[in-house]
Structures are given as C-alpha cells and as structure tokens.
Amino acid sequence: MSPEPDCPQTAPYPVEVEAGKTYFWCACGKSSRQPFCDGSHKGTGFEPLRWQAEEGKRVFFCGCKQTKGAPLCDGSHNLIGKSA
C-alpha cells in the first residue's frame, strides 16, 4: 500500500509563476516551503513533482496533496472529510 501524504492545508496555494521556470512541487506534504519541495520527503517514498511554467501567470498549486491533476489544484480539497 502506498503511503499517504500529509495535508498541509485544505486550500490551494496561489503562486505567480514565471514563464519557462521549473518548479518542484512537494508531493509528501512535509515541506516547510509549501507548496514547493525542501527535501523533507527523504525516506518517505515520495518524490517532488517537476513542473515547468509555460507562461507567466497566477496558478493554484494543490495544498491538500489529493489532486488528480498534480501539481495543480483540481478541487479535491472540497471532498476531504466527506464520505462518498
């Protein structure tokens, strides 16, 4: 069974990204630099997700770590704590 990531917050992180810049999204939820990786995943079975901005704009990185569209928010935080 795969480990479950920590949930640092149940809302997305709005970030102004720069065109052509590469970002490393924290997938484990343990980073102190959310939503980006700080190396805290070591030994957790998680790896950061590399993502490159195609254009400069505001994007919303997932904060709950449950998105199906990683690293960007897909609204999955709205389902946390709700039964199916």
C-alpha positions in Angstrom: 0.0 0.0 0.0 1.3 3.4 -0.9 2.0 6.0 1.9 -0.5 8.8 2.3 0.9 12.4 2.0 0.4 14.9 4.8 -2.2 17.6 4.2 -0.5 21.0 4.9 -3.7 22.9 4.1 -7.1 22.3 2.6 -6.9 25.1 0.1 -4.7 25.7 -2.9 -1.6 27.9 -2.9 -1.9 30.8 -5.4 1.6 31.5 -6.9 2.7 33.9 -9.6 4.9 31.7 -11.8 7.5 32.8 -14.3 7.4 31.6 -17.9 10.0 28.9 -18.6 10.9 28.5 -14.9 10.9 25.0 -13.4 9.2 24.4 -10.0 9.4 21.3 -7.8 6.0 20.7 -6.1 6.1 19.0 -2.7 4.1 15.7 -3.0 4.7 14.4 0.5 3.2 17.4 2.4 6.1 17.7 4.8 8.0 20.6 3.3 8.3 23.8 5.3 8.4 25.7 1.9 4.9 24.7 0.7 3.9 24.2 -2.0 7.4 23.6 -3.0 9.9 20.9 -2.0 12.6 21.4 0.7 13.9 17.9 0.7 11.7 16.7 3.7 10.5 13.8 1.6 13.7 11.8 2.0 12.8 8.3 3.3 9.0 8.8 2.8 8.6 7.1 -0.5 7.6 10.4 -2.1 9.4 12.4 -4.7 8.8 16.1 -5.7 7.0 16.6 -9.0 8.9 18.7 -11.6 6.6 21.3 -13.3 7.6 23.9 -15.8 5.5 27.1 -16.3 4.6 27.7 -20.0 3.7 31.3 -19.3 3.9 33.8 -16.6 0.6 33.9 -14.7 -1.1 33.0 -11.4 -1.6 29.3 -10.9 -3.0 27.4 -7.9 -0.8 24.6 -6.6 -2.6 21.8 -4.6 -2.3 22.2 -0.9 -4.1 19.1 0.2 -1.9 16.7 -1.9 -5.0 14.8 -3.1 -5.3 16.4 -6.6 -5.6 14.1 -9.6 -4.1 16.9 -11.7 -0.8 17.3 -9.8 0.7 19.7 -9.1 -2.2 22.0 -9.7 -5.4 22.1 -7.7 -8.4 20.2 -9.1 -10.8 21.0 -6.2 -10.1 17.7 -4.4 -9.8 19.6 -1.1 -13.6 20.1 -1.2 -14.0 16.3 -0.7 -11.8 16.0 2.3 -13.7 14.6 5.3 -16.8 13.9 3.2 -17.9 10.3 2.7 -18.6 9.0 -0.8 
